[in-house]
Amino acid sequence: MLYLVEHFYSIQGEGRYTGVPSLFFRFGGCNMRCEGFACSETAANGVTVTGCDTVYAVNKQHFGAQWLCIEHMDELITIMNGYTLPPQVDVVMTGGEPLIYAENEVFTAFVRHLVDRGHRVTFETNGAMPVDFERFPVYRDCVFALSVKLSNSGEPFEKRVRPNAFVPIAQQAKEAYFKFTIDRGSIGENMEHEIDEIVAHAPQLQVYCMPMGGSRAEIEANTEAVIDFCKARGYTYSDRLHIRIWDANKGV
């Protein structure tokens, strides 16, 4: 099954293509929970769930009522056709974790459709799900924002750092880059060591760091410390423009 949680036309708020008009498809489901990020969302049944800033796209138990089951690629094309879009607009696959569907027939057909029509397709991924480039060569024509999770996510090392998954992406995709989520409380020698250990597996990739948070206030509280960290380490600072502008991470 392929589940779509939401879709929206906005600007890319993070990473290499910040500010670029993009059509987002947010898919449901993830291989991680990232409760260390401590963002919360209250479901329709009144239950508050803690996790990443898109926990509603991770927790099917409490938010599944808003997940749409997609059975045919034409359903996704119909959604695209409902927007007034520039030619060859950027398309971003996000989640949750979109690469849990990396071998799904409908998903791969849609990616092929987009690439064949000249769209730049970006996957926002935690880098822990492998991609079979031999079976699905279309992924070689895509961009991968590798948001490999650090210890501040609350996930165990062996689950969140999987070089066997992200190194082939770094080597075979058209473009890839690292994008780490940082909070001011975790910055220090251990954080530097964590990032060094991950980046050593693909040192050719550019490193972006962005402030943790699901609201404007949380982003602003971490921004200056993350900028100082980037200046000290030679990394590229990435804002989270959509949150800073709209104070939300849902549907904007």
N, C-alpha and C positions, 0 to 999 in steps of 0.2 A: 504494500500500500504506500502511496505517496500522499503526504498531507501538506496542504498549504494553509498557513495561519493568517497571513495578510499580504497585501501587495500595495504599493504606492509609488508615485512618481515624485521625486524630490531631488536634492543634491546629495552627492556622496559626502558624508560628514567626517570620514576618517581616512588616514593612510595616503598613499601616493596620489590618488585622484580626488582629493578633497576639493569640493566646490563644483565638480563635474555633474551636470544633470544626469540622473540615473533612474532607471525603473527597477524597483526592488521587489524580489519575490522572497518572502520569509517562510521557510519550510519548518514543519514541526518535528520535534524529536531531537535528541542529542545523546551522545555517549558519555556525557559528564553532567554534573549537577552544579559545580562551582559555588557551593554555599558560602565559601569564604568571602565572596564579593558582597554578601550581605544586602543585596537589593531585594525588595519584597514587592509582591503583587497580590491583591486580594481577589479571589475567584468569585464567581456569581453565587456560589454556595456559602460564601462568607469565610472560607478558609484562606488564611494568608500563607503564601509560600515564599520561601527565601532561596535565593540563588543569584544568577547573573541578572543583568538589566533587561533581559528578554526571557525571563523565567516562564512567561506565558507560552513561549514557543518550545519549552523544554518539558514541562510537566503536563502530560496528557491526562493524568488522573483527574486533575482539578480544572484544566482549561480546555480539555478536548472538545467541548461543545462548540468552540469557535474554530476548530480545525476542519478544513474542507478536504474531503477525500477526492483526489484527482485520479481519474481512471484512463483518460485519453489526453494526448498532447494537444489536441484541438481545444480543450478547455483552457489551457494556458495561453494559446494563441488568441482565443476569444477575449481573454482578459486584457492582453496587450492591445488588441484592436479597439478596446473600449477607451483607451487613452488617446489624446492628441499628442503625438511624439515627434521630435525631430528625426530625420532619417538616421539610421544606424546608431540610435541612442545607446549609451552604456546600459548593460543589464547586470544587476548584482544579485547573486544567489547567496542568501544568508539564512540564519536560523535563530535558535537551535544550531544544529550542525548539518548543513546541506549535504555533506559528503557521505552521510549514512545512506543516501540514495544514489551513490556514485555508480552503481550497477543496475539501478532500476530502469526498465525499458522505456517508460514514459519520460523519465528525467533525462536520460542520455539522448533520446530522440529530440527533446526540446533544446538541449544544449547544441546539438548538431544543427538544428533549424536556425538557431540564433547566429551561430558562427558562420554558416553558409550565407547568411544575409548581411554579413559585415558588422555585426554587433560585437563590441568588446564585452566579453563575459568575465566577470570577476567572482571568485568564490571566497567568501569570508569564512575561514575554517580554523579549527583549533589544531590542525596539523597532525591529528592522531588517527585519522582514517586513511587507509591506503587507497591509492588510485591505480587502476590497472591500465597503464598507457598502451600496452600492446593490444588488449581487447577493445579499448575505447580511445583511439588515437586523437579524437576530437579534443581531449583535455590538453593536448600539447599546444592548442591554439588559444588557451585561456590564461587568465591572470589569477594568481593565488595569493591572498593576504593571509599569511601564516601566523595566526594569533596563538602561538604555543603558550599554554598556561604555565604560570609560575606558582610558587608555593602559596602565594596570597589567595589563590583560587580555592584552597582547601582540598584540592585533589591530590592523591598520592603520586609520587614521582613517576613510577612505572606506568601509570595510566595516562599521564599528561605529556610526558616527553618520550616520543616514539620516533627515533630517527629513521627506522625502517619505513615509516609512513611519509615523513616530510622531506627526507633527503631525495628520494626519487622525484618528488614534485619540484624541488629546487633545481634538479638537474634537467628535467624534461619539459617543464611548462614553458610557455613563451615568456612569461614574467612571473616572478615570485618575490616576496619580501617578507621579513619578519615584522610583526606588530605586537608589542607587549603592552599589557595594561598594568600601570604602576600607581601605587598609592604612597603618600608621603611617609606613612608609618613603616613601610617595608623597605624603603631605600636605605642601602648600606652595603657593607662588604659582602654579605650573603647574597643580596640581590644581584650585585655585580657578578659574583661567581656563578649564580644560576644562569644568567643571560649568556655569559662567556661560554659555559658548558654547552648550551643549546646552539649558539651561533657557530661554534667550532665545527659543527657537522656540516655547515653550509656557509663558509666565511665570505663567499662571493655575494651574498644577499645583503641589501640595504636593511638597516635596522631602524624602525620607528618605535617610539614610546609615547603612550597617550595616558592621560589621567583617568583613574578609576572613578566611576560614579554613574548613577542613573538619573541624576537631576543636575540642573545648572549649579546649584549650591555645592553639591558634592564635587563636580568637575572643577569649579573655581577653587575649592579648598585644596585640591591636589596639584593645580596647574603649575604654580611657581616652583614647587619642589621637583616636579618632573622636568621642567625646563632646565633647571640647574643640573639635574642628573644627566640630561642629554648634552649639555654644554661640557660637562666634565668628561663624558665618555665618547663624545664625537658622534652621537646618534642624532637622528632627525626627530624633532618634536612633531607629534600629530595631535592637533586639537580634536575635539569631538563636536564639530560645528553644529550638527543638528540638535544636540542637547543644549548647547550654549544659546542657540537661537530660540528653539521652541520649548525648552525645559521638559523634554519628553523624548522617549526613544521608540514610541509606537506610532507607526503610520505617518511619519513625517520625513 
